[in-house]
Amino acid sequence: MNLKLQEGERLDDLMKSGRMIIQNEREFCFSMDSVLISHFPHFKKSFKVLDLGTGTGVIPLLIADEVEKICAIELNSRMAETARRNVEINNLSEKISVVEGDYRQHRKIFRAESFDLVIANPPYVPVKDGEVNKLTGVARARHEFTATLEDVVTAARFVLKFHGVFCMIHLASRLSEIVDALHRHQLEMKRLQMIQPKPKKNANLVMIESVVGANTGSLKILPPLVIHEEDGSYTEEVKKIYGLEG
């Protein structure tokens, strides 16, 4: 591999099909959330997928074996360039395309109803008055500076075909807002899984699969996904997701 890392960069093993990912320690590195949502959808080989806010491109790298084509959009120019490099070093340029752009401008960038599946690990936390100048780095990446919950759902609905699938990970505390936004955009929830940090802890995240134009009344609520045992080690289910079982 002919690869020259830049200042602050490191090369990490994704433990998936021999793939590697460049990350910059000074920028936002991907979290477990991206890995979890990458394993949540039911994929089909024929799927054309859009990743909303790809960061350094981790979700496309993890799902590339499962689908036909992936488009990854990223607003941050540095991260978009890193995502392109990650596609190239993993020889996936024919399957994954990276677009630098703002998905709030979805009507200018994409054709309506052109994707089978949309995945999103969006900013989670609403920005309160007075916070804008206090937050930097990773904190800014987790706050809704560039895209709100409404923006994410609106973009997903615009690009999805009828009966297309939208999968998202978000804060469990915002579930009522999420349900409302999905319903207003003709997206009906079909699967829901809460994520707990430990067995006796309240859920802090939720993964949701919704379908455009689906009938109501068939929501499957999955058993919660518990991340850590009481001793702090990963649960067997999380080890399986990371390819660490055995």
Secondary structure as the mmCIF struct_conf table of DSSP 4:
data_model
#
loop_
_struct_conf.conf_type_id
_struct_conf.id
_struct_conf.beg_label_comp_id
_struct_conf.beg_label_asym_id
_struct_conf.beg_label_seq_id
_struct_conf.end_label_comp_id
_struct_conf.end_label_asym_id
_struct_conf.end_label_seq_id
HELX_LH_PP_P HELX_LH_PP_P1 LEU A 5 GLN A 6
TURN_TY1_P TURN_TY1_P1 GLU A 7 GLY A 8
STRN STRN1 GLU A 9 ASP A 13
BEND BEND1 MET A 15 LYS A 16
TURN_TY1_P TURN_TY1_P2 SER A 17 GLY A 18
STRN STRN2 MET A 20 ASN A 24
TURN_TY1_P TURN_TY1_P3 GLU A 25 ARG A 26
BEND BEND2 GLU A 27 GLU A 27
HELX_LH_PP_P HELX_LH_PP_P2 PHE A 28 PHE A 30
HELX_RH_AL_P HELX_RH_AL_P1 MET A 32 SER A 38
TURN_TY1_P TURN_TY1_P4 HIS A 39 HIS A 39
BEND BEND3 PHE A 40 PRO A 41
TURN_TY1_P TURN_TY1_P5 LYS A 45 SER A 46
STRN STRN3 LYS A 48 LEU A 52
BEND BEND4 GLY A 53 GLY A 53
TURN_TY1_P TURN_TY1_P6 GLY A 55 GLY A 57
HELX_RH_AL_P HELX_RH_AL_P2 VAL A 58 ILE A 63
TURN_TY1_P TURN_TY1_P7 ALA A 64 GLU A 66
BEND BEND5 VAL A 67 GLU A 68
STRN STRN4 LYS A 69 GLU A 74
BEND BEND6 LEU A 75 LEU A 75
HELX_RH_AL_P HELX_RH_AL_P3 SER A 77 ILE A 89
TURN_TY1_P TURN_TY1_P8 ASN A 90 ASN A 91
TURN_TY1_P TURN_TY1_P9 SER A 93 LYS A 95
STRN STRN5 ILE A 96 GLU A 100
BEND BEND7 GLY A 101 GLY A 101
HELX_RH_3T_P HELX_RH_3T_P1 TYR A 103 GLN A 105
HELX_RH_AL_P HELX_RH_AL_P4 HIS A 106 ILE A 109
BEND BEND8 PHE A 110 PHE A 110
TURN_TY1_P TURN_TY1_P10 ALA A 112 GLU A 113
STRN STRN6 PHE A 115 ALA A 120
STRN STRN7 VAL A 125 VAL A 125
HELX_LH_PP_P HELX_LH_PP_P3 PRO A 126 LYS A 128
TURN_TY1_P TURN_TY1_P11 ASP A 129 GLY A 130
TURN_TY1_P TURN_TY1_P12 VAL A 132 LYS A 134
HELX_RH_AL_P HELX_RH_AL_P5 GLY A 137 ALA A 141
TURN_TY1_P TURN_TY1_P13 ARG A 142 ARG A 142
STRN STRN8 HIS A 143 HIS A 143
TURN_TY1_P TURN_TY1_P14 GLU A 144 PHE A 145
BEND BEND9 THR A 146 THR A 146
HELX_RH_AL_P HELX_RH_AL_P6 LEU A 149 VAL A 159
STRN STRN9 LEU A 160 LEU A 171
HELX_RH_3T_P HELX_RH_3T_P2 ALA A 172 ARG A 174
HELX_RH_AL_P HELX_RH_AL_P7 LEU A 175 ARG A 184
TURN_TY1_P TURN_TY1_P15 HIS A 185 GLN A 186
STRN STRN10 LEU A 187 GLN A 196
BEND BEND10 PRO A 197 LYS A 198
TURN_TY1_P TURN_TY1_P16 PRO A 199 LYS A 200
BEND BEND11 LYS A 201 LYS A 201
HELX_LH_PP_P HELX_LH_PP_P4 ASN A 202 ALA A 203
STRN STRN11 LEU A 205 VAL A 212
TURN_TY1_P TURN_TY1_P17 GLY A 213 GLY A 213
HELX_LH_PP_P HELX_LH_PP_P5 ALA A 214 ASN A 215
BEND BEND12 THR A 216 GLY A 217
STRN STRN12 LYS A 220 ILE A 221
HELX_LH_PP_P HELX_LH_PP_P6 LEU A 222 PRO A 224
STRN STRN13 LEU A 225 VAL A 226
STRN STRN14 HIS A 228 HIS A 228
TURN_TY1_P TURN_TY1_P18 GLU A 230 ASP A 231
BEND BEND13 GLY A 232 GLY A 232
HELX_LH_PP_P HELX_LH_PP_P7 SER A 233 SER A 233
STRN STRN15 TYR A 234 TYR A 234
HELX_LH_PP_P HELX_LH_PP_P8 THR A 235 THR A 235
HELX_RH_AL_P HELX_RH_AL_P8 GLU A 236 ILE A 241
TURN_TY1_P TURN_TY1_P19 TYR A 242 GLY A 243
#
